[in-house]
Structures are given as structure tokens and as C-alpha cells.
Amino acid sequence: MSEPAVPSGSAGFLHVNQEIAVTVGDSTPEPVSIRVRLDISYDGTDFTGWARQPGLRTVQGVLEDALSKVLREPIQLTVAGRTDAGVHAEGQVAHFDTHTEVDGPKLVHRLARFLPKDVRVKDARLAPADFDARFSAIRRHYAYRLTTAPFGAEPLQARSVVPCRPGPDVEAMREASRNLLGLHDFAAFCRRREGATTIRELQRFDWVQDGDLLTAYVSADAFCWSMVRSLVGGVLAVGEGRRTPAWIAGLLNERERSSSVTVAPAHGLSLIAVDYPADADLAARNAETRELRTVPDPESCCGD
């Protein structure tokens, strides 16, 4: 069997709306599926979250509708992080499979005309067959933005910055955040989803202050439902003197969602980046991610 010729194209991409096919022997040509990665940003204010829902405006629904029109075939997206209603993204990643040849820059340009102003596809490029926007991710990065200004958020930041009490104890907040780093069961900070684990590895949780702007940077291999906003709400209670760093560390011993943790408002949160391994390591990462995680027993010699 001869190998199909690979047409040339900008940055490894081919022209939109040409079907790829490979002939096997004398049989009818079979369409060849290619995988495309999208880098996406959006203002989540007027969306009912990422996931498509009947009768509701969602990021996934708007993007899939636009892609399906441009590529003239039904498109289904897989995403790195399914953000909740009102949550923003500056570095969201998704992928889709298609039988249509795609020129990345041209697709980005065409989508800019089809999409509403509150969602943008910033980049589109071919991805390896093993790339999975969700399961290949090794780390997700979020930013949560607060303002301590006595007048609240600046008007141009009102959709993405949350006012808090002036003068929080930022050092106490940093101490409380450090106590949560590592591999733990974050059940106290998560809304329960049937069959989903609440064990996560929190890799970064720190605070940067720039004048009145106070930003939490939170990174983990993955997050469970409402985890970032609950972490921010719990630590902010420490900064405002309503709780202690020891209290929030103690929540790691709980196995149910804690009613004492206030969930911070959605609009302060933004997914800013997603990290992936080298192409050669994608398949191994996919398999690892699908395994159910457990917290090692400190009494066990080997963490089994």
C-alpha cells in the first residue's frame, strides 16, 4: 500500500474545506481524521459556563456552531478545563477531529468574523493523534483577581476583578496558602460530582500585590468543581481575620464539602494557561491521568 502524499501548507496546515482521503487497495477512499488544537480566550460574563447546554449560551456551543459552519461538518470540542458560568479564560485549550484540511492562520481569521466579541480563537494548529486537551494536560494555571481599593473595582475591570475589604493580611494569606500545597484530598473545597475524585496535587498557590490589585495564582495537575474559588474564599477569610491558617489546613482532613468555606464570586477567576508534555510523552500522560488517584498513607512504607 502506498503512503498518501501530504500536501504542503502554512505552518503544517492545509487549506480549509478540502477533504483528506486515503485509498486502501481498490476500496473506496476512506476519510483520514486529523486533530486540531485551539488556543482560546473568552469573557465568561455572558456565558452559562463552557459546557454546551440546551437553550443556554455557552462557550462550547458558540465555538462548535462557528467551527461547524466554517468547516462544513459537525465539530465536537474536547476542552482542558470546563469553566463555570461567569469564569473567564485567557489560555483555554481545546481540540477537535476533522476530515477537512485546515490552514491554521486562515481558520483563526475566518472565526474572528463568525464569533461574537466575547470569545476568540487565538491560534489553531495540527496536533499529534495522542494529544488530548483534557487528558494530556499536566498542569492548569488560574488567576483570581481582587481589588482592595476602597471604591471597589475600576469600571473597566468590573467584569473580572472582585472587590474585597481594604487592608487584608497578605502574609497570613500566603501562610495559609502554603499549608495547602501538595497531594491532598480537597473534598472540603469541592462540590461533589458522582464518580469524580477530589484528590489533587496543588503545585502553586501564592499571592501577588500590585497597588490595590491582589492576585492569587493557583496551579495544579487538575481541579475539581469550584475548587479554586473555594480555596480563594477560604484564604481570604484568613486575610480578613475571620479564620486562622491552622483552620484552613485542618480542612484537608475532611471528606465532605465544608459549609464553612465561602465560594468566591465567579467573575474574579480566569484560566490563564495549560501545560502539556512533549509529544513523545502524550500517550503515557493520557494513561496516567485516567488512573484513579489516591493519597499515600503516611503509615505505609511505600505509599501503596
C-alpha positions, 0 to 999 in steps of 0.5 A, spaced: 500 500 500 502 506 498 503 512 503 498 518 501 502 524 499 501 530 504 500 536 501 504 542 503 501 548 507 502 554 512 505 552 518 503 544 517 496 546 515 492 545 509 487 549 506 480 549 509 474 545 506 478 540 502 477 533 504 483 528 506 482 521 503 486 515 503 485 509 498 486 502 501 487 497 495 481 498 490 476 500 496 473 506 496 477 512 499 476 512 506 476 519 510 483 520 514 481 524 521 486 529 523 486 533 530 486 540 531 488 544 537 485 551 539 488 556 543 482 560 546 480 566 550 473 568 552 469 573 557 465 568 561 460 574 563 455 572 558 456 565 558 452 559 562 459 556 563 463 552 557 459 546 557 454 546 551 447 546 554 440 546 551 437 553 550 443 556 554 449 560 551 455 557 552 462 557 550 462 550 547 456 551 543 458 558 540 465 555 538 462 548 535 456 552 531 462 557 528 467 551 527 461 547 524 459 552 519 466 554 517 468 547 516 462 544 513 461 538 518 459 537 525 465 539 530 465 536 537 470 540 542 474 536 547 476 542 552 482 542 558 478 545 563 470 546 563 469 553 566 463 555 570 458 560 568 461 567 569 469 564 569 473 567 564 479 564 560 485 567 557 489 560 555 483 555 554 485 549 550 481 545 546 481 540 540 477 537 535 477 531 529 476 533 522 476 530 515 477 537 512 484 540 511 485 546 515 490 552 514 491 554 521 492 562 520 486 562 515 481 558 520 483 563 526 481 569 521 475 566 518 472 565 526 474 572 528 468 574 523 463 568 525 464 569 533 461 574 537 466 579 541 466 575 547 470 569 545 476 568 540 480 563 537 487 565 538 491 560 534 489 553 531 494 548 529 495 540 527 496 536 533 499 529 534 493 523 534 495 522 542 494 529 544 488 530 548 486 537 551 483 534 557 487 528 558 494 530 556 494 536 560 499 536 566 498 542 569 492 548 569 494 555 571 488 560 574 488 567 576 483 570 581 483 577 581 481 582 587 481 589 588 482 592 595 481 599 593 476 602 597 471 604 591 471 597 589 473 595 582 475 600 576 469 600 571 473 597 566 475 591 570 468 590 573 467 584 569 473 580 572 476 583 578 472 582 585 472 587 590 474 585 597 475 589 604 481 594 604 487 592 608 487 584 608 493 580 611 497 578 605 502 574 609 497 570 613 494 569 606 500 566 603 501 562 610 495 559 609 496 558 602 502 554 603 499 549 608 495 547 602 500 545 597 501 538 595 497 531 594 491 532 598 484 530 598 480 537 597 473 534 598 472 540 603 473 545 597 469 541 592 462 540 590 461 533 589 460 530 582 458 522 582 464 518 580 469 524 580 475 524 585 477 530 589 484 528 590 489 533 587 496 535 587 496 543 588 503 545 585 502 553 586 498 557 590 501 564 592 499 571 592 501 577 588 500 585 590 500 590 585 497 597 588 490 595 590 490 589 585 491 582 589 492 576 585 492 569 587 495 564 582 493 557 583 496 551 579 495 544 579 495 537 575 487 538 575 481 541 579 475 539 581 468 543 581 469 550 584 475 548 587 479 554 586 474 559 588 473 555 594 480 555 596 480 563 594 474 564 599 477 560 604 484 564 604 481 570 604 477 569 610 484 568 613 486 575 610 480 578 613 481 575 620 475 571 620 479 564 620 486 562 622 491 558 617 491 552 622 483 552 620 484 552 613 489 546 613 485 542 618 480 542 612 484 537 608 482 532 613 475 532 611 471 528 606 465 532 605 464 539 602 465 544 608 459 549 609 464 553 612 468 555 606 465 561 602 465 560 594 468 566 591 464 570 586 465 567 579 467 573 575 474 574 579 477 567 576 480 566 569 484 560 566 490 563 564 494 557 561 495 549 560 501 545 560 502 539 556 508 534 555 512 533 549 509 529 544 513 523 545 510 523 552 502 524 550 500 517 550 503 515 557 500 522 560 493 520 557 494 513 561 496 516 567 491 521 568 485 516 567 488 512 573 484 513 579 488 517 584 489 516 591 493 519 597 499 515 600 498 513 607 503 516 611 503 509 615 505 505 609 512 504 607 511 505 600 505 509 599 501 503 596 
